[in-house]
Amino acid sequence: MSMLDLWHSMGYFAKGIVYTLMIMSVWSLSIMVQKWWYLRSAQNQTRKFAPEFSQFLEEDNLTEAIKLAESFKKSQVAVVLGGALEEIRPLIQDGSVTVADINSAERAVEREMLMQIVLMKRGLAMLATTGATAPFVGLLGTTMGVVNAFQGMAAGGGGGISSIAAGISEALITTAFGLLVAIPAVWAFNYFQTKIDNVMAEMTYSSKEMIDYLIKGVSGEFGRSRFTREFNTAAQNAGKSPV
């Protein structure tokens, strides 16, 4: 029997199982494509963002560093670091950065990271659910198909395996289809989970590097930073300039 013949010989319950698995398959495939494109775009932007951002930090040019982070909206690393710098920029400009302010920036980094992690993991639950349940949905169709095959044999009064071979083959199709839906979903879930773990490591490393950079600038008896001294020096020079 061909696949088309098997499809026409299926009962309504088995066809309902196949339709359900098709919906699960299309949904999981759409999530795979969307998540792959999202992470790929973010990774490409992060590669461009990281070296330029480090250069601005070395030059103490935080204004340009923030502008750079705002221009890379798809990079999770840029969003996290830009949000932290935006939080402390007013403090730097008025020359009042302290250790407590840097701790505030660190908390801002943690908040941004949590939000980005939630966004990156969106849709993974559906992949996990599809990978875990699709084989059982197919097995449900197989079980009912086998039951129907034996009932047909009993009603016809026939015997032997040949009398139920068509029914058994029809029933096993749903299990095979369930496995075909589940296997790519499980692979994709593990792949994206690994990619997200790598992005989380990049965000953690970059944010810690930035916080360490800010901490190194904090010195003095009252915890004022080198940014404060530079700001005050610039203000004094501006005040001495002729009108």
Protein Blocks (a to p, Z undefined) as FASTA:
>chain_A
ZZklmmmmpcfklmmmmmmmmmmmmmmmmmmmmmmmmmmmmmmmmmmmmmmmmmmmmnop
aklmmmmmmmmmmbmklmmmmmmmmmmmmmmmnopacfklmmmmmmmmmmmmmmmmmmmm
gojlmmmmmmmmmmmmmmmmmmmmmmmmmmmmmmnopacjklmmmmmmmmmmmmmmmmmm
mmmmmmmmmmmmmmmmmmmmmmmmmmmmmmmmmmmmggcjkopafklmmmmmmmmmmmmp
cZZ
